[in-house]
């Protein structure tokens, strides 16, 4: 079971227009966390952008959890194949 199999890249979407193209505001080093939507021009902090996409992120985490659980069950079933005393449902 390879951990690289479960790496994901999740696109964060603008809460206003739904695009995924952002640029970081430049000039002020303190404002490096400010993102600007390329489509509608919304300025939003990286933290608030992640909060706005929380539902999407949570769904990806659940999907990865289901994949890991299934893979572990298959690996354990292979490891204990032929055993009279251990059964998997």
C-alpha positions in Angstrom: 0.0 0.0 0.0 1.6 3.2 -1.2 0.9 6.5 0.6 1.5 8.4 -2.7 -1.7 6.8 -4.0 -3.7 9.0 -1.5 -2.2 12.4 -2.3 -4.7 14.8 -3.6 -4.7 18.3 -5.0 -8.0 20.1 -4.3 -8.9 23.2 -6.3 -10.2 26.0 -4.2 -13.1 27.8 -5.8 -14.1 31.5 -5.5 -17.1 31.7 -3.2 -18.6 34.5 -5.4 -18.1 33.3 -9.0 -16.9 29.7 -8.7 -13.6 30.0 -10.7 -10.4 28.5 -9.5 -8.0 31.1 -10.8 -6.4 33.2 -8.1 -3.3 35.4 -7.8 -1.6 36.6 -4.7 -1.6 40.3 -3.9 1.9 41.7 -4.3 3.7 44.6 -2.9 3.0 44.3 0.8 4.8 41.3 2.4 2.2 41.2 5.2 -0.6 40.8 2.7 1.0 37.8 1.0 -1.9 35.7 2.3 -4.5 37.8 0.4 -5.8 36.1 -2.8 -7.4 37.9 -5.7 -9.9 36.1 -7.9 -8.9 36.4 -11.5 -12.5 36.5 -12.7 -14.5 38.7 -10.3 -11.6 40.5 -8.5 -12.7 39.3 -5.0 -10.0 39.8 -2.4 -10.0 37.1 0.2 -7.5 35.7 2.7 -6.2 32.2 2.1 -7.7 31.2 5.5 -11.2 32.4 4.5 -10.9 30.8 1.1 -10.2 27.5 2.8 -13.1 28.0 5.1 -15.4 28.8 2.1 -14.3 25.5 0.5 -14.6 23.4 3.7 -17.4 21.2 2.4 -15.4 20.3 -0.7 -12.3 19.6 1.3 -14.3 17.4 3.8 -15.8 15.3 0.9 -12.3 14.7 -0.4 -11.1 13.6 3.0 -14.1 11.2 3.4 -13.3 9.7 -0.1 -9.7 9.1 0.8 -10.8 7.5 4.1 -13.0 5.1 2.2 -10.2 4.2 -0.2 -7.8 3.6 2.7 -10.3 1.5 4.5 -11.0 -0.6 1.5 -7.3 -1.1 0.7 -6.5 -2.1 4.3 -9.3 -4.7 4.2 -8.0 -6.1 0.9 -4.4 -6.2 2.3 -5.5 -8.0 5.5 -7.6 -10.5 3.6 -4.6 -11.3 1.5 -2.3 -11.7 4.5 -4.7 -14.0 6.3 -6.0 -16.0 3.3 -6.3 -19.6 4.1 -6.6 -19.2 7.8 -9.4 -21.2 9.4 -9.6 -18.9 12.5 -9.7 -15.4 11.0 -12.7 -14.3 8.8 -13.3 -10.9 7.3 -16.8 -9.5 6.5 
